[in-house]
Amino acid sequence: MFADFLRRMTAPAPEPLNEADARLALAALMVRIARSDHDYAEVEIDRIDRILMTRYGLSPFEAAALRQEAEILESEAPDTVRFTRAIKEAVPHDDRLGVLTALWQVVLADGNRDMHEDTLLRVVANLLGINDRDSARARQQAGG
Protein backbone atom coordinates (compact mmCIF):
# COMPACT_ATOMS: atom_id res chain seq x y z
CA MET A 1 0.00 0.00 0.00
CA PHE A 2 2.80 2.43 0.86
CA ALA A 3 5.52 0.94 -1.37
CA ASP A 4 5.92 4.07 -3.53
CA PHE A 5 5.93 6.34 -0.47
CA LEU A 6 8.63 4.25 1.22
CA ARG A 7 10.67 4.02 -1.98
CA ARG A 8 10.64 7.82 -2.29
CA MET A 9 11.59 8.23 1.39
CA THR A 10 14.51 5.80 1.25
CA ALA A 11 15.90 6.92 -2.13
CA PRO A 12 19.59 7.88 -2.12
CA ALA A 13 18.64 11.57 -2.42
CA PRO A 14 15.04 11.86 -1.19
CA GLU A 15 12.97 14.89 -2.03
CA PRO A 16 11.56 16.78 0.95
CA LEU A 17 8.17 15.40 1.92
CA ASN A 18 5.07 17.46 1.38
CA GLU A 19 3.16 18.36 4.54
CA ALA A 20 0.72 15.44 4.37
CA ASP A 21 3.48 12.87 3.81
CA ALA A 22 5.60 14.38 6.60
CA ARG A 23 2.61 14.08 8.97
CA LEU A 24 2.19 10.44 8.01
CA ALA A 25 5.88 9.63 8.44
CA LEU A 26 6.09 11.32 11.82
CA ALA A 27 2.87 9.63 12.98
CA ALA A 28 4.33 6.26 11.90
CA LEU A 29 7.42 6.99 13.97
CA MET A 30 5.21 7.65 17.01
CA VAL A 31 3.48 4.32 16.40
CA ARG A 32 6.84 2.56 16.12
CA ILE A 33 7.99 4.02 19.44
CA ALA A 34 4.72 3.07 21.14
CA ARG A 35 4.92 -0.49 19.81
CA SER A 36 8.57 -0.97 20.77
CA ASP A 37 7.76 -2.43 24.19
CA HIS A 38 5.30 -4.91 22.62
CA ASP A 39 2.44 -3.25 24.54
CA TYR A 40 0.63 -0.84 22.23
CA ALA A 41 -1.63 0.42 25.00
CA GLU A 42 -4.87 2.34 24.54
CA VAL A 43 -3.40 5.25 26.49
CA GLU A 44 -0.56 5.46 23.94
CA ILE A 45 -3.04 5.35 21.05
CA ASP A 46 -5.06 8.13 22.70
CA ARG A 47 -1.91 10.18 23.23
CA ILE A 48 -0.89 9.79 19.58
CA ASP A 49 -4.36 10.92 18.47
CA ARG A 50 -4.24 13.96 20.80
CA ILE A 51 -0.78 14.91 19.57
CA LEU A 52 -1.95 14.70 15.96
CA MET A 53 -5.03 16.81 16.74
CA THR A 54 -3.00 19.46 18.53
CA ARG A 55 0.03 19.51 16.24
CA TYR A 56 -1.89 19.53 12.97
CA GLY A 57 -5.29 20.98 13.90
CA LEU A 58 -7.13 17.75 13.09
CA SER A 59 -10.52 16.62 14.29
CA PRO A 60 -10.64 13.46 16.43
CA PHE A 61 -11.85 11.51 13.39
CA GLU A 62 -9.05 12.87 11.16
CA ALA A 63 -6.42 12.16 13.80
CA ALA A 64 -7.64 8.58 14.25
CA ALA A 65 -7.65 8.05 10.47
CA LEU A 66 -4.09 9.40 10.18
CA ARG A 67 -2.94 7.16 13.05
CA GLN A 68 -4.55 4.13 11.43
CA GLU A 69 -2.69 4.88 8.18
CA ALA A 70 0.49 5.37 10.22
CA GLU A 71 0.01 1.97 11.86
CA ILE A 72 -0.03 0.35 8.41
CA LEU A 73 2.96 2.39 7.22
CA GLU A 74 4.90 1.53 10.37
CA SER A 75 4.35 -2.18 9.80
CA GLU A 76 5.59 -1.87 6.20
CA ALA A 77 8.46 0.55 6.89
CA PRO A 78 12.07 -0.58 6.82
CA ASP A 79 14.15 -0.96 9.95
CA THR A 80 14.09 1.95 12.37
CA VAL A 81 17.53 3.23 11.36
CA ARG A 82 16.68 3.58 7.65
CA PHE A 83 13.17 4.86 8.36
CA THR A 84 14.35 7.51 10.84
CA ARG A 85 17.24 8.64 8.62
CA ALA A 86 14.77 9.05 5.78
CA ILE A 87 12.62 11.26 8.02
CA LYS A 88 15.71 13.28 8.96
CA GLU A 89 16.43 13.96 5.30
CA ALA A 90 12.85 14.86 4.46
CA VAL A 91 11.67 16.88 7.47
CA PRO A 92 13.09 20.25 8.64
CA HIS A 93 15.09 20.25 11.92
CA ASP A 94 12.60 22.38 13.86
CA ASP A 95 9.80 19.95 13.02
CA ARG A 96 11.99 17.01 14.05
CA LEU A 97 12.72 18.67 17.39
CA GLY A 98 9.01 19.25 17.97
CA VAL A 99 8.18 15.67 17.10
CA LEU A 100 10.80 14.41 19.55
CA THR A 101 8.83 16.06 22.35
CA ALA A 102 5.74 14.30 21.01
CA LEU A 103 7.61 10.98 20.92
CA TRP A 104 8.58 11.42 24.56
CA GLN A 105 4.91 12.13 25.36
CA VAL A 106 3.99 8.80 23.76
CA VAL A 107 6.70 6.95 25.70
CA LEU A 108 5.55 8.49 28.97
CA ALA A 109 1.80 8.16 28.25
CA ASP A 110 1.33 4.84 30.02
CA GLY A 111 3.20 6.00 33.14
CA ASN A 112 5.84 3.34 32.58
CA ARG A 113 9.21 4.45 31.24
CA ASP A 114 10.02 1.13 29.60
CA MET A 115 13.70 0.40 28.96
CA HIS A 116 13.05 -0.64 25.34
CA GLU A 117 11.09 2.51 24.53
CA ASP A 118 13.64 4.69 26.30
CA THR A 119 16.57 3.11 24.46
CA LEU A 120 14.84 3.27 21.09
CA LEU A 121 13.93 6.91 21.60
CA ARG A 122 17.53 7.82 22.42
CA VAL A 123 18.65 6.11 19.21
CA VAL A 124 15.89 7.81 17.22
CA ALA A 125 16.84 11.24 18.59
CA ASN A 126 20.41 10.70 17.44
CA LEU A 127 19.27 9.48 14.01
CA LEU A 128 17.04 12.56 13.70
CA GLY A 129 20.12 14.72 14.27
CA ILE A 130 19.05 15.88 17.72
CA ASN A 131 21.73 16.09 20.38
CA ASP A 132 21.45 14.66 23.90
CA ARG A 133 20.88 18.05 25.51
CA ASP A 134 17.97 18.89 23.22
CA SER A 135 16.56 15.37 23.67
CA ALA A 136 16.70 15.77 27.46
CA ARG A 137 14.95 19.14 27.14
CA ALA A 138 12.26 17.53 24.95
CA ARG A 139 11.79 14.77 27.56
CA GLN A 140 11.38 17.38 30.31
CA GLN A 141 8.84 19.29 28.22
CA ALA A 142 6.95 16.03 27.76
CA GLY A 143 6.73 15.57 31.50
CA GLY A 144 9.57 13.14 32.15
Backbone torsions as a table, in degrees:
resi	resn	phi	psi	omega
1	MET	NA	-39.2	-177.3
2	PHE	-110.9	20.1	-174.9
3	ALA	-56.9	-47.0	-179.4
4	ASP	-64.8	-42.4	178.0
5	PHE	-58.1	-48.5	-178.8
6	LEU	-67.2	-37.5	178.0
7	ARG	-62.4	-43.1	177.8
8	ARG	-64.1	-40.8	-178.4
9	MET	-66.9	-35.8	-174.0
10	THR	-100.3	12.0	176.6
11	ALA	-63.2	155.0	-179.9
12	PRO	-54.2	-36.3	177.8
13	ALA	-131.5	79.0	-175.0
14	PRO	-68.1	145.0	173.1
15	GLU	-75.1	150.0	174.1
16	PRO	-58.1	143.0	179.9
17	LEU	-75.2	146.2	171.4
18	ASN	-72.1	171.2	-173.4
19	GLU	-59.5	-43.1	-178.7
20	ALA	-65.3	-42.2	179.3
21	ASP	-69.0	-36.4	177.3
22	ALA	-64.4	-41.2	176.6
23	ARG	-58.0	-46.6	-178.1
24	LEU	-63.8	-44.2	-179.7
25	ALA	-63.8	-43.7	-179.2
26	LEU	-69.5	-36.4	176.0
27	ALA	-64.1	-40.2	178.6
28	ALA	-64.0	-35.7	177.2
29	LEU	-66.7	-38.4	175.3
30	MET	-62.1	-41.4	178.0
31	VAL	-62.5	-43.5	-179.4
32	ARG	-60.9	-42.7	178.6
33	ILE	-63.2	-45.8	-178.3
34	ALA	-63.8	-34.5	-179.0
35	ARG	-81.6	-10.9	-171.3
36	SER	-64.1	-22.4	178.3
37	ASP	-96.1	10.2	179.0
38	HIS	63.0	23.3	177.2
39	ASP	-139.7	84.3	-178.9
40	TYR	-82.8	82.1	-170.5
41	ALA	-75.6	152.6	178.4
42	GLU	-57.0	-37.1	179.5
43	VAL	-64.7	-33.4	176.5
44	GLU	-71.1	-40.6	177.3
45	ILE	-61.4	-45.7	177.5
46	ASP	-60.6	-41.3	-179.7
47	ARG	-64.8	-42.8	178.1
48	ILE	-59.7	-46.4	179.2
49	ASP	-59.9	-43.6	179.7
50	ARG	-64.7	-40.6	178.0
51	ILE	-61.6	-45.0	179.8
52	LEU	-63.3	-39.8	178.5
53	MET	-63.2	-47.3	-176.6
54	THR	-69.8	-47.6	-174.3
55	ARG	-67.0	-36.9	-172.8
56	TYR	-117.1	5.5	177.9
57	GLY	65.7	37.3	-177.9
58	LEU	-93.1	154.8	171.6
59	SER	-74.9	164.8	176.1
60	PRO	-56.1	-40.1	178.8
61	PHE	-64.1	-45.3	-179.9
62	GLU	-64.2	-40.5	179.2
63	ALA	-64.3	-43.5	179.0
64	ALA	-64.2	-39.3	178.9
65	ALA	-65.3	-42.4	177.5
66	LEU	-63.1	-43.9	178.9
67	ARG	-61.8	-40.7	179.8
68	GLN	-64.4	-39.9	174.0
69	GLU	-63.2	-41.0	-179.5
70	ALA	-64.5	-34.3	177.8
71	GLU	-63.1	-40.2	177.9
72	ILE	-68.2	-47.6	179.1
73	LEU	-57.8	-45.0	-178.8
74	GLU	-58.7	-40.5	-178.6
75	SER	-70.3	-23.5	-179.9
76	GLU	-97.0	-13.4	-174.6
77	ALA	-70.2	153.7	177.6
78	PRO	-67.5	-177.0	179.8
79	ASP	-52.3	159.0	-174.3
80	THR	-58.1	-39.0	-178.1
81	VAL	-61.7	-52.2	-179.0
82	ARG	-65.2	-41.3	-178.5
83	PHE	-63.8	-45.8	-178.1
84	THR	-69.0	-40.1	176.8
85	ARG	-62.2	-37.7	177.6
86	ALA	-63.1	-41.2	177.1
87	ILE	-62.9	-41.6	179.4
88	LYS	-58.0	-41.9	-178.6
89	GLU	-71.3	-26.7	-170.8
90	ALA	-102.8	-11.8	-174.0
91	VAL	-122.3	133.1	179.8
92	PRO	-59.1	150.4	-175.9
93	HIS	-55.0	-45.7	-178.3
94	ASP	-60.2	-37.7	177.3
95	ASP	-68.4	-37.7	178.9
96	ARG	-66.1	-38.2	178.3
97	LEU	-65.3	-42.1	177.3
98	GLY	-64.3	-38.2	-179.7
99	VAL	-72.4	-27.0	176.7
100	LEU	-62.8	-40.3	175.1
101	THR	-59.8	-42.5	178.0
102	ALA	-64.1	-39.2	177.9
103	LEU	-62.6	-41.9	176.5
104	TRP	-62.8	-37.4	177.6
105	GLN	-61.5	-38.8	178.3
106	VAL	-65.9	-45.7	179.7
107	VAL	-59.1	-40.0	-175.3
108	LEU	-87.8	-5.4	-173.6
109	ALA	-59.8	-36.9	-176.0
110	ASP	-88.6	4.6	177.9
111	GLY	75.9	5.0	-178.4
112	ASN	-123.9	110.6	179.2
113	ARG	-83.1	83.4	-177.0
114	ASP	-66.7	139.4	-178.0
115	MET	-59.9	-40.5	-178.7
116	HIS	-66.7	-43.9	178.0
117	GLU	-64.3	-44.0	-178.7
118	ASP	-60.6	-47.5	-179.5
119	THR	-63.5	-46.5	-179.9
120	LEU	-61.6	-40.3	-178.9
121	LEU	-67.0	-35.7	176.1
122	ARG	-64.6	-40.2	177.1
123	VAL	-65.4	-45.4	-179.5
124	VAL	-60.5	-43.2	178.9
125	ALA	-57.1	-46.1	179.0
126	ASN	-61.8	-44.8	-179.8
127	LEU	-65.9	-28.2	177.0
128	LEU	-79.1	-4.6	-179.9
129	GLY	82.0	27.0	-178.8
130	ILE	-109.2	125.7	-175.8
131	ASN	-75.0	167.4	-175.9
132	ASP	-60.5	-38.1	-179.3
133	ARG	-63.7	-45.9	179.1
134	ASP	-68.3	-34.0	176.5
135	SER	-65.3	-42.8	178.2
136	ALA	-62.9	-39.3	178.3
137	ARG	-64.6	-41.2	177.9
138	ALA	-63.4	-40.3	178.5
139	ARG	-63.6	-42.2	178.6
140	GLN	-63.8	-41.4	178.2
141	GLN	-63.3	-30.3	-179.5
142	ALA	-80.8	-7.5	177.5
143	GLY	103.3	15.3	-178.3
144	GLY	-119.3	NA	NA
